[in-house]
């Protein structure tokens, strides 16, 4: 009695591989051309100082001695 061996199709395997490759390439081209870099933005916020007490948008008054270390006039 012969054992039934499943018939393997290398053509169908290559078709699936090429379809996946085409999907990846189409998504890449879509991302490159549609979502790509549109250049410099039109707004300019200018640099804002990092320390909250020195920022013009600060809600607290600046401290007279802004050092956060123990010592003379910095406690």
N, C-alpha and C positions, 0 to 999 in steps of 0.2 A: 504494500500500500504506500502510495506517495504522500508525503507531507505537503500541505498547501503553504506555499511561501507567498507572503504579500508582494504584490507587484510594486516596485518602486519606480517612480517617474522622476527622472532628473530634469526633464523639461519643466514640469510644474514647479519644482523647487527653484529653478532659475527664474521663472516668471514671477514668483513671489519675491525673490530677492531683488529683481529689477523694479518691481512695483514699490517696494519699500524704499529703494534708492531714489526713485522718482519723487516720492512723497517728501523725503528729506530735502532733496534739491529744490523742489517747489516752495517748501516752507522757508528755506534759506533765501531764495531770491525774493520772496514776498517780504521777508524781514528786511532785507538789504534795500530794496527799492521803495517800500511803502513806509516802513518805520524808521528808516535811516536818519542820519544826522541832517537836520534842517538848518544848520549854521548857528551863528551867534544869537543869543536871545536879545530881545529889544530892551529889556528892563535893566536897570543898574541900581542896586541897593546901596552901593558904596560901602566901604569897610565900616563896621560897627565895632567899637571897642569891646573887648571880651569881658573885662571886669564889670560886673553889674553896677557898681557904684559910680563908674566913670561913663557909663552909657547914657546918651541923651534920653533914652526910654526908661531909665531907672525909676523905681517907685520909692526908693529910700534916699535920703540925703547922704552924701559921702562922709565917711568917718574922718575925724580930725587926724588920726594916726592910723592909716589903713593896714599896717603890718599885722599879721596874724601870728606873731611870735611873742613870747613872754620877754619882758625886758622893760627898759625905760620908755615910758609913754606908749607902749604897744600892748599892754595887758588888757 
